[in-house]
Amino acid sequence: MIIAETGGDMSRFPSAAHLAAWAGVAPAIYESAGKRSPAGARHGNKWLNHMLVEAAGSVARMKGANYLSAQHARLTARRGMGRAQVAVAHSILVSTYYMLRDDEPYQELGADWLARRNDEAHTRRLIAQLERLGHTAHV
């Protein structure tokens, strides 16, 4: 579907952000008097947008099996189901952009990629979580 809607030629889009804006899965920003606030997703290609959000919903049912499902679970807890689906749809489209542009296969990061990326911060968060539950932890 992505190839059918975009034509498969990623040289039309200068960057992944341009493709995401064209597809309608880029975050829109409302600015007034120098104050910026989120304004929902942009309008774009409705067929591609609906397909990407539906794919994000399918990813949500995988429950931590890969990076995208972990991203969805993390964002759903903080921002809600709809915003999480649009964010995952954005991630799907950006990764597809780079796969088509560079002719590379998909590289799965893994559900624990964020934890592996910053182990010290993860350790501090877990210790703080244990202390909030009334336990003492020393590292």
Secondary structure, 3 states (H helix, E strand, C coil): CHHHHHCCCHHHCCCHHHHHHHHCCCEEEEEECCEEEEEEECCCCHHHHHHHHHHHHHHHCCCCCCHHHHHHHHHHHHHCHHHHHHHHHHHHHHHHHHHHHHCCCCCCCCCCHHHHHCHHHHHHHHHHHHHHCCCCCCC
